[in-house]
Amino acid sequence: MAKDIILELTPENAANSQLLLKAVASKLGMSVKDVGHYTITRRSIDSRHGKVRVNLGIRVFDRDEPIADGKPQFTYGDVSKSPPVAVIGAGPAGLFAALRLIEHGYKPIVVERGKEVSARKRDVALLNREHKLNPDSNYAFGEGGAGTFSDGKLYTRSRKRGDYNRVLYILCNHGASEDILFDSHPHIGTNRLPGIIVKIRETIISYGGEILYNSRVESIKTDGSRVTGVKLSDGRLVEAKACILATGHSARDVYSMLLNQQIQIEAKPFAMGVRVEHPQAIIDSIQYHGTPRGDYLPAASYSLVQQVEGRGVYSFCMCPGGFIVPAATEPNEVVVNGMSPSLRNSRWANSGIVVEVRLDDLKSYSKYGELAGVEYQHYLEELASLHGGFGVKAPAQRLVDFVDGNYSASLPSCSYHPGITSSELHAWLPDDIGFRLRKGFRAFGARMKGFLTNEAVVLGVESRTSSPVRIPRNPETLQHVGVEGLFPAGEGAGYAGGIVSSAFDGERCADAVAFYLGG
Ligand SMILES: Cc1cc2nc3c(=O)[nH]c(=O)nc-3n(C[C@H](O)[C@H](O)[C@H](O)COP(=O)(O)OP(=O)(O)OC[C@H]3O[C@@H](n4cnc5c(N)ncnc54)[C@H](O)[C@@H]3O)c2cc1C
């Protein structure tokens, strides 16, 4: 019978299969030749108490025992002649919804405003090189959605382990490394994500689904109360009795479209701040207690949170060994975010450091109603562009200068490709954000000795961490509270945050669609 054991090893021993086998045998009190086969079920790094160890969860099977890996089964059949379901948006929520609809025997018609992923890659390169932003093809829009050029972190706070595992296995079936199944902080990397997106597309199309690129949805068609289809900006109509709306939180025009159609949306709290970048060597040295990282340890990361005057200040989307990228969707906005390659091997470590923004904080924006948060984000993004020198150059300040309120006469080298301009972020960020950030950074510096350094730089603004709008849905049926057959999904609907939770929200909506159409 399978036995579960836990090993605590040095990074070198954990990476060496012979030494690992010896450790398994020794833990079980048997000789190496008597160990059957084993699989790693969990891998995490523990660098507390002044030393660095790799903790491994291992399931050891008897020699003749089949390996029960708990892998979920996915059954796709031909849906080319099945009833269509419109899926708006080819981000994680839309793509995973499409796969799940196929499992349920429905034909997904995925409508995506941006380009397919390889053409999108060229637009992103142009943005970095020549600062030319294509409003429909950029870091947020296009096949794969906002997470395609990212770190591909796959963490979620959701406790629904079954849903989480399904998403991870689907990613593995489409080319992700199986390490994501057991790493405590799995990630894929920006170099690998596009290939996975292409394979997901191939699965959708090979079973009879459709994907329409360069196709922006302009309105939801109804017969008064029920969805009948969606209309595209070029006049085409996609007929369907159900529609999954998975357009992400950067698609501000979609919120306006819903308001214009008197489809209810509501403002919700979100978070905003800056992105901080350190030399990776500093973060490694802090987290690994000055021991060089060597060949066996990953680029170190951190996760920080502090309450400041009634609001949470916290690190968000930390990218070890990564790059800061321009993630705006309109010209003359600066929005920063982070990505990293699978090896996390750049010389920088960046992270969003953001402050909660509550509805109470938006009183001066109340004239914008449900769009108060959207307008506040937009205001700060334009302000950042202004202070960066118009366009996509980002305003930046050395970290200690930001905290102490001093101008930075020079700036350190930085991974942000379009370039940075020295700017007094401490002076122009609204007080309820800037002041809290500065206090938060002081607290982080006290917790991580060496974090608060002028070798680090802050860039503004990290404004798109979470959706400032919710598209309300019935918690049982997942349909919009006012329109039958409309299923708001993913991050833009306010029901998810991040790749994995958006993906499984897409799956849940597909389940709800199947129930609605089949019932
Ligand atoms: C640079 C960057 C790095 C990130 N890193 C990570 C990370 O490491 N880990 C993580 O968990 N999360 C990360 N995120 C966040 C993550 O990408 C999002 O949470 C996730 O992609 C949301 O999924 P979604 O499907 O709900 O929406 P999106 O991914 O935003 O997808 C929405 C899609 O809808 C399309 N669309 C919008 N409007 C229309 C319209 N009118 N008609 C047709 N199509 C439309 C868009 O083009 C887009 O493709 C990152 C985001 C960015 C920008």
The ligand as a Gaussian input file, in Angstrom:
#p B3LYP/6-31G(d) Opt

LIG

0 1
 C        1.527000      41.570000     -17.107000
 C        0.578000      40.745000     -16.272000
 C        1.097000      39.741000     -15.466000
 C        0.237000      38.935000     -14.725000
 N        0.776000      37.908000     -13.987000
 C       -0.042000      37.034000     -13.384000
 C        0.481000      35.884000     -12.743000
 O        1.692000      35.624000     -12.737000
 N       -0.401000      35.041000     -12.123000
 C       -1.748000      35.291000     -12.102000
 O       -2.506000      34.478000     -11.530000
 N       -2.271000      36.372000     -12.696000
 C       -1.449000      37.241000     -13.347000
 N       -1.976000      38.329000     -13.975000
 C       -3.436000      38.538000     -13.881000
 C       -4.144000      37.569000     -14.813000
 O       -3.593000      37.686000     -16.068000
 C       -5.634000      37.828000     -14.832000
 O       -6.111000      37.671000     -13.527000
 C       -6.377000      36.857000     -15.739000
 O       -5.820000      36.854000     -17.029000
 C       -7.855000      37.210000     -15.804000
 O       -8.482000      36.305000     -16.664000
 P       -9.833000      36.639000     -17.421000
 O      -10.016000      35.560000     -18.407000
 O      -10.893000      36.891000     -16.430000
 O       -9.595000      38.019000     -18.176000
 P       -8.428000      38.462000     -19.217000
 O       -7.232000      37.585000     -19.086000
 O       -8.277000      39.900000     -18.993000
 O       -9.075000      38.151000     -20.618000
 C      -10.090000      38.923000     -21.166000
 C      -10.071000      38.800000     -22.681000
 O      -11.238000      39.419000     -23.210000
 C      -10.905000      40.129000     -24.386000
 N      -11.891000      41.200000     -24.575000
 C      -12.055000      42.321000     -23.836000
 N      -13.082000      43.046000     -24.313000
 C      -13.605000      42.381000     -25.356000
 C      -14.676000      42.623000     -26.261000
 N      -15.446000      43.714000     -26.159000
 N      -14.908000      41.733000     -27.248000
 C      -14.142000      40.611000     -27.379000
 N      -13.100000      40.339000     -26.547000
 C      -12.838000      41.193000     -25.539000
 C       -9.495000      40.652000     -24.102000
 O       -8.805000      40.941000     -25.298000
 C       -8.875000      39.496000     -23.325000
 O       -8.205000      38.603000     -24.156000
 C       -1.156000      39.160000     -14.745000
 C       -1.679000      40.187000     -15.546000
 C       -0.825000      40.973000     -16.302000
 C       -1.393000      42.069000     -17.176000

